[in-house]
């Protein structure tokens, strides 16, 4: 739903901006001060694509790091909202994030994104709270696989997910990548140190929100 800040999105934004985040694409984008106190950016920005961006919070976070960000969504109202949000912070960006319409499963549009907009494969594909509709999962998975194809060993997929009514069913989406992707769940040290995010559900022993990192197998 356009205008909704889903629960996993702030956690994804916090993770990618955490100085201890191990993802090389974000590590190399850390902003440093030179000896005179002037901010300097890395000369080769990481390229980041967010799927189902919604209000664009995680894209904002990546852009503040200095990444080259493409925030995508299938909803025109979400695109308009993101443009408004990004415009508010435009003076703070080295490179303002781009907004683009992308429907999951539209392989022609995804290929055009790579060839005409990115002009390369993305370093990171990220998303949050996107595994909510069973009918869209196959299309979402196909879009992720196209953006991080076989042989793109440096690409990373990062998905933050709020577990809902059927964790086993939702988990099957992530497990579907296991044949050709390495998949790891982000450690507890990256979750907020509070009584909610670090408390396991007694039924399935999961934390309320998980972040998964995936990379192509050789």
Secondary structure, DSSP 4 states (H G I P E B T S, - for coil): -TT---HHHHHHHHHHHSTT---HHHHTT--EE-TTS-EE--SSPPEEEEES-TT-HHHHHHHHTT-EEEEEES-HHHHHHHHHHHHHTGGG-SSPPEEEE--TT-HHHHHHIIIIIISS--SEEEEES-TT-HHHHHHHHHHHHHHT-TT-TT-EEEEEEE--S-HHHHHHHHHTTTTTEEEEEPPGGGS-SSTTTT-B-TTT--BSEEEEEEEE--
